[in-house]
Amino acid sequence: MAKATPSSPKPKRKGRFFRRFIRSLLLLLLLGTAALLTYWFWPMPERDIYDFVPQDACYIIEADDPIENWKAFSKTPIWKHLKKNELMADIEGDANYLDTLIMDNERIFKLLSGKKLLIVGQMYKADDYDFLYLIDLKKGAKVSFFMDVFKGIMNAAGLTMTKKELAGNTIYGIGEGSDEVLLGFQDNILVASYSNSLLLKSFKESEKPFYTRNNNFQSMRKKAFKLENDESVGKVHVNFDQLDEMMGVYMDDVTETVTGLSNSLEYAGFDLKMGGDHADFSGNLTIDDSVPSLMTVMKTIERSEIRSHQILPRYTSFLLTLNFHDFDYFYRQISELMEEDEGFQEYEKTQNQIAGLLGVRRRDKRIERKRKKGKDVDYFDWIGQEISMAMVPLDESGRKQAYVAVFHSPDKENAEHDLNAIEKKLKNRSPVRFEEYEYKGKTINYLKLKGFFKLFLGKLFTQFDKPKYAVLDEFVIFSNDTTALHRMIDVANGNLANLPMDSEYRRFYRNFEPQSNYYLYVNMPKIFPALPGFLDGSSARDLRENEALITRFRKVGLQLLSEEEHFEAKLFVDFEK
């Protein structure tokens, strides 16, 4: 994992956002209810609420029944834990008041049943974002004497209300200074925000709507609704095009990984389900085919079984697997795709250097490579159906962790033959001296072949230019750290429990499909001690201060499954009560 230099979010800014989130939700619910009471039978044009979502929205939280959704969410252990955290201390009073208000006025708030609410995370300047709130009032949003009725409610609550014109729109302000929330009405939609610019952007967008006419987004959104069940508390939609801009609020320098995801991914739509000890985001994700990327290739690849956790110790902190039915097809697709990428010249140079060094052409016809297998022509046919990267703690504290690359290799004899042949070629062509030794009956070899791993998956394997390796059962394990290799050998020999032997992991893993394209697993308590090492000083301090908050989310998993033109996606978080 490359070292990132994120700038830690300021606790005050986080507190302000969450406080505004709760207060705005409270005002919207009150306004919506009052509007419905006043204009229940007033005929109005029916606009789609998504007409008012700006094209450059970062994410959208969608609730079909905001009162019931909030009641369900506010009862979950996860929310109760979050609102007790110091970063969110400012909102606990507002959240508790909202709970009490809804409970004491249940009959009134039932009028909002089935009235859609959107909460939109939106950039409003280069380095900051705020929220835009939209609610569909269905049968009425005419303001003429509705606001006069509501003004009395506001005055009784000690809040001031003002009326103003903003670029031809009538806007109502409630509150003062930076705490003033702005409200506008257009047809059946109530629009609210703390930001003038976001309010105006929403009205401007409604003149030429984007999301209601975007087939890819609508497809993802509809699929999220198909997954709904009794545990559903809402929908979450993500616009990846804005991911790097939003992360820039929290980072001094947005990492290449974030930028790459922002460029290659398009939209995601999730149904959010909350249990007593978990959060489950299930949905779909689309890829931008115009941008060459690993994701574009993986979308066309058949799934295969997740295997690498069988050779990793039970205390593994991080695992990322790439699974494919056929490595040769996968590699050929990557090679063809890279020709369209700006970095192809560097890639081609690395490929030619290694091919020249080993005397092998990766693009030879597959049938020729099969026929000449074992005759020093193809040194990559030992790779099976999975390539993984993992992190393994090396001491009790967890501050020191080793990177491990795991290659599925079903033919152990062929793997040993090809890798030994590579060593011989290198010995003949370079002054490098190889060291090898035995550990508990297994041979550990040393392979110095610069660029070998980058050839497969680019910067994902930058940590493995000079690795040691061992062939174990149906895996070839690479690492720069011999202690990590010793642990893998202990697992292979049955002297150390692997991941599936851990009961917590087994329960967690049941939430995913055994055949996959991408599978990401993070053990938060195990990886947490190492995380400050990837951050700058102030960010590391903030991270340590919130250890109790973060490590309660014990396990995090993400899986992507290829489905013709998109991925099925699941993000599952295991929470310790």
N, C-alpha and C positions, 0 to 999 in steps of 0.2 A: 504493500500500500504506500503510495507516494505521500510524502509529508505535505499536508495542506497548511495554510496559514490563515485560518478563519479568524475574523475579529469577533469576539464574543458579544452576543446581543446584550444590550444594557438592560438590567432588570427593570428599571423604571419604564423603559419603552415597552417591554413585554407587559408589565402591569397596566400601562395605559391602554394598550390594545385590548386586553382581556376585559378590563373594566368597561371600556366603551362597548365591547361586544355584548356584555350582559345588559348594560343600561339601554342600549339601542334596541335590544330584543324586547325588553320590558316596554319601552315606549311604543314599539311597533305593535305589540299585542294589544295594548290599551287603545291605540289609534284604530287598529283594525276592528276591534270589537265595537267601539263607539260608532265607527262609520257604518257598520252593518246594522246596528240598532237604529240609526237615523235614516238610512237609505235602503232598507231591505228590498223595497219594491221599485226602486228607481231604475228604469231601463238605461243601460249603458253599453257602449261598444265593448266587445270582448277581444282584448289583446292578449297574445301569448306573453307570459311573463319573461320568457327568454329573449323577447324582442329588445329588452332594456339592459341586457348584460353586455358590457363592452367587449369588443373582440379581443383585447389584450388582458382579459381577466386572468389571474394566476390560478385560482381555484374557486369552486362553487360548492357550497354546502346546501343541499336541497332537502326540505322537509315538507311532506304532503299534509301532515297533521301536526303543526308546530307545538301545540300544547301537549298532546300525548307523547310526541317524540321527546320533548324536554323532560316530561315527568319520568319517562323510561330511562333517559340518559342520566338524569340527576340522581337516580337511585343506585347507579352502578358503583362498585368499589373503586373502579379506576377514577371516576370523576371525584369521588369523595377524597381520594388520595391526592389528586392533582390540586384541588382547591385549598388544601391544607398546606401546600408547599409555599415557601417564603416568596417565590417569584410571583405567585398569584394571590398573595395575602390581601391585596386591595379589592379583589372581586368577591371574596367570600361573603361579605355582608350583602352585596347586591344580589348574589346568587341565592342566598338564603331568603332574602326579601321576595325575590321572584317566586320561589317555591311557595312561600306563605300566601302571597297574593293569589296565585293560581288556585291553591287549595281552598282559600276562603271565598273565592268567587267562581266556583266551578261551573255553575249554571250559565253565567254570563259568557265565560270563555268558551263554552261549548259551541257558541256561534261561529268560532273560528275553525271548527272541525272541517277538514277538507279544503282549507284555504292555503294554497301553496306559499311557502316562504323560502326565499333564496338569500344566502349570506355570501357575498362575493369578496374574496381577497383580491385587492387591486392596487397596482403601483399608481401613485399620484404625483411622484417626483422621482428623480433619478435614484435616490438612496433611501426611499421610505415608501411604505404602503399603508393602506387603511381599508376600512370595510364599506361596502355598498350593500344596503338592505332593500329587498324588494318583496312586496306581499301582494298577492292577487285578491282583491276585495270582491271579486265576482260581480255582485249586483249593484255596486255603488261606490263611487269615489268622488262625486260632485261636491265641491267645497263650499258653495255659497253660504249656507248657514250651518253646515257641519262643524266648521272650525269655530264658530261662535259658541256652539254647544260645548265643544271640547275645551275652549279657552277657560271656562269656569272650572273644569276639572284640573287644568294646569295651575290656575291661580290658587286653588284650594291646596294643591301640593307644594305651593311655594315656588313654582317655576314661572318664569316670564315667557311670553309668547309674542313674537314680532312677525309682521308680514312685510315681504320685500319682493322686488322684481329682480330677476336674474336672467339676463339674455332672453327676455320675452316670456319667461316662465314665472308664475306666481309661486313663491317659496315661503314656507313658514319656518321660523327658527324657534326652538324651545331650549331654554337655558341661556347661559352667557359665556362669552370668551371662548376659550378652547374647548369647553364642555357643551357648546351649543350644537345640538343636532338639527340638521336641516331636512325639511320634509317637502316633497312635491307630489302632485297627483296628475296622472294622465290616464284618461279613460278608467279602466278598472284596476290600475296598478298604482300602489303607493310606493314611492321611492324615498329613501332616507340615507343620509351619510353625514359625517362630520366635516367632509371636504366639499367645498364649492365645485372644484374641478371634477370630482367623481360624479356629483349630481348632474352637472351639465353634460358630462360624457355619456351618462346613461340616457338622458333625453335625446341627445344627438344620435346615439346608436339606434334608437327606436325608429328613426326616420328611414334607416336602411339596415334592417336587422341582419346580424351575422349568424348567430348560433341556431336560430330557427330554420335557417336555410342551408346549414352545413350538414351534409349527409353523414360524414364520418363521426362527427360529434353526436348527432342524434342517434346513430346506430349504437354507439357506446352507452349512451344514456338509457336507451330502451332495454339493452341487455342487463343493465344494473337492476332495473325494475323486475325483470324476470326471475332474479335470484332472491327476491324479497321473501322473508318469512316473519314469524311472530317476534323474533328477536331484533328485527330491523329498527334502527333509530334514525335512519336518514340515508341520504346518498351523498357521495363525495365525487366531484368531477375535477380533473386536473388538466390544465393546458400547459404542456411541457415546453412550449415555445417561450414561456415567461419564467421558466425555472431558474435560469442563470441570473436574470434580473432580480428576482425575489431573493435568491441566495446572496446576491451582492449586498443586501441590507445587512447581512450578518457576517460577511467575509470581506477582508481587505482585497484578496485576490481569489476570484472564483476558480476552482480547480478545473483542469482539462476534462476530468471525468464528468463533472456537472455540466460543463459546456457541451460535451459530446452527447449526453443524454438529452439536453435541451434541443440539440439540433436533430437528433435521429428519431426521437419519440414525438408523438403527435398529441393524442388525447387518451385519457383513462376515465372510466366510469365505474365506481364501486358502490355496492350496497354495504352499509356499515351495520354489523350486528355486534351486540355487546352481551357478554355473559358475566357470570359472577367473577370469573378469573381470566377473561380473555377479551380481546377485540379482534373481529374478523372482517377484513375488507375483501370482498369477493366481487370480481367484475371482469372487465376487458380493457385491452390496451391496443392502440393503433400505432403503426410505424409510418414515418415519412419516407416513402420509397424514393424520393428524389435525392436523398442524402445517403451515400454509400456508408454502411456501418455493419458491425457484427450483428446487430439486431435485425437488419434487413435480410441477412443470410439465414439466421436462426429461424426466422418466420417460415422458411420453406423446408426446414429440416424435420424429419420424423423424430419422435421422442425415443428415449431409451431409458433403461433402469438406472436409478441412482445407486451407485456402488461404493464410492470412495469412503463413505462414513464407516464401512466395515473394517477399514485398516487404520482409522484414526482413533486416538485414545478418547475416553469418555469425557475428559475435561477440555477437549478442543474448544477454542473460543470463537473461531470464525471458519466458515466453509462456503466456498462458491463453486458450483459445478456447472459445466457446460456439457450437455448430453446430446448425442447425435446417433442415428441408426448406423451410419457408415462414415468413417473418418475420411476416406478418400473423396467421397462426394462433398463432404463438408469443406475439406481443404481446397478442392478445386473451385468451389463457389467463392471461398474467401479470396483466392488468387485472382479470379476473374473480376470480383467486385473491387479489389484494390487498384485495378487499372483505371478506375474512374475517380480514385481519390487523389488529393493533392500530394499525399505522402507516398505515392506509389514508387517514385524514383528511389527513395531511400529503402523501401521494402524490396524492390527488385534488385538493388545493389546487394543487400544482405543475402537474399535468396541465391544470387549468382555466386557470391563469395563462398557460401557454405556448399553449394552444389559443386563448385570447382574444387574445393578442398576435399570433399568426400568422393568426387567422381560420380555424382548421381544427378540425374535430371528429374525433378519432382513431377514434371508434366509429361513424362513418358506415358504411353497408353497403359491403362490398368492391366489389360490382359498380358502385356509384355512383362510387367513387374511381377505378376503372379507366376508366370512361367519361369522367371529367373529368380524367384524367391530363394533366399539362402545362398545366393552366388554373388554377394557383394554388389548388387546393383541397386536395390531399394533398401534404405536403412530406416524407413519410417513405417513399414508394414506391420510393426509390432503394436502400433497404437490401435486400441479397440474402440469403445463407444463413449468414453468420458474423459474429460480433462478437468482437473480441479485445482484450486488453490486454497490452502488452509493456514491458520495460525494456531500454534500450539504453545501454551505456557511452559516455561522451562524451570520455574521455581515456585515456591509456595506463594510469594507475593503477587505473581502474575505480571510484574513490571517488565520482565524479560520474556519475549516471545519469539518463536522462530517461524519463518515462512516455509511452507512445505508445498511442493507441487506433486500431484498424484495423477498418473496416467494409467487408465485401464489398459491392461495388456493380457488378453486371454491366452496367448501362446507364450508361456514363460521361456521355453527353449529358444524360440525365435527372437524374443526380446534380448536375451543374453547374447545370442549370436550377433545380432545387428549392433548392439551397443559396444560389444567387444571389437567388432570390425571398425566402428567409428574410432575407437581408441587407437587401433593399429594405424589407421590412416593418418590420424593426427600425429602420432609418434614419428611417422615417416616424413611428415611435411613441416613439423615445427619442433623447436628445442624444448617443448614442454615435457616435464617429468611427471609421471603419474605415480600416485601412492594408493595402495589398496591394502585393506586389512580385514580380518575376520572379527565378527561380533556375534556370539551365540549361534555359530554355525552359518551365518549369512555374510556374504562378501560385500564390503562397502568400497565402491570405486570412486574415482575423481575424474570429472569431465570438464575440461576447460575449452568451451566452444562458444565464443562470443556471438550473440545474436541468434543462437539456436532456438531459444524459447520465444523470442520476439517474432520469429518467423511464423509461429502458430497464432498467437493472440496479442501481438503488439506489446503495449506498455503494461499489460496485466502481469507479465512475468519479468519485469525489470530486475527483480531481486535474485534471478537465477542464472547469471552469466557464467559463474564458475562453481557449479554445484557438485556435491558428492551425491551418489545415488546407490540404491540397492533394488534388486529385483525380488519382490516378495509375493508369493502366490500368484494372483492375477493382476498385480499392480507393479508399476515401476515408480519408486518414490525418489524425488529429488529435494535436496535442501542444502543451504549453505552451512547449516549447523549439524554437527555429527550427533549431538545429544538428541536432537529431534529424530534423526534416523534410528538411533538406538530405541527410542520409544515406539516407533513404527514396527521395528523388529520384535520388540516385546509383545506387541499386539498380535503380530503374525504368528508368534510362537505360543500364544495363549497365556502368556504371563501377565498381561495387562488388559483390562476390560476395554472394549471398543465402544463407540458412541451408541449403537443399538442396544448394548447391554445395560445402559443407564435407563432406569424406569421413567424418569422425567422426560428424557429425550424421546423414548418410545411413545409416550402419550402425546407429546408435541408433534411428532412426525406423522401420526395417524391423521392429522388434518390436511395432509398433502398427498398428491398422487405419487405412486412409486415410480412411474415413468414420467420423464420431465424433459424440458429443454434447458431452463435455468432453475437452479435451486440455490437460495442463499439462506444460511443459518448463522445466527449470532447468539452466543451465550453472553448476555450483558454483564453479569457479575464477573465472569472469567476474563472478558476483554477489557473491562473498564480500567483496571490498573495500568494498562498500556496506552490508553487513549490520550492522556495528557501529553505523552511524548510526541504526538502528532500535531500539537497545537502550540501557539505562542504563549508567552507567560500569562497574560491576563485571561486568555481563553481557558488555559489549563486550570487557573485558580477558580474560575467560575464553574468549570466542570466538576472539580473536586468538591466544591461547596454544595453541589446538587447531586452528590453520589446517592443519597438515600432515595431521591425521586427517581433517578434513572435506573438504578439497579433493581427496583421493584418490578420493572418490566423485564422479566428474567430471560425470556427467549423470544427472539424475533425471527420470523421466517418469511421468505418471499419466493413464490414459484411462478414461472411463466410457461405456458403450454401453447405450442403453435397450433393455430386453427385457421388455415387458409389465408385470409387477408388480415388477421389480427392475432393477438395472444389472449388466451384466458389467463387471468392474473388473480393471485391470492396473496394477501399480506395478513399474516396471523401473528398476534402478540400475546404472549403468555404472561399473565400478571399475578404477582404474589399478593394475596389478600393481606 
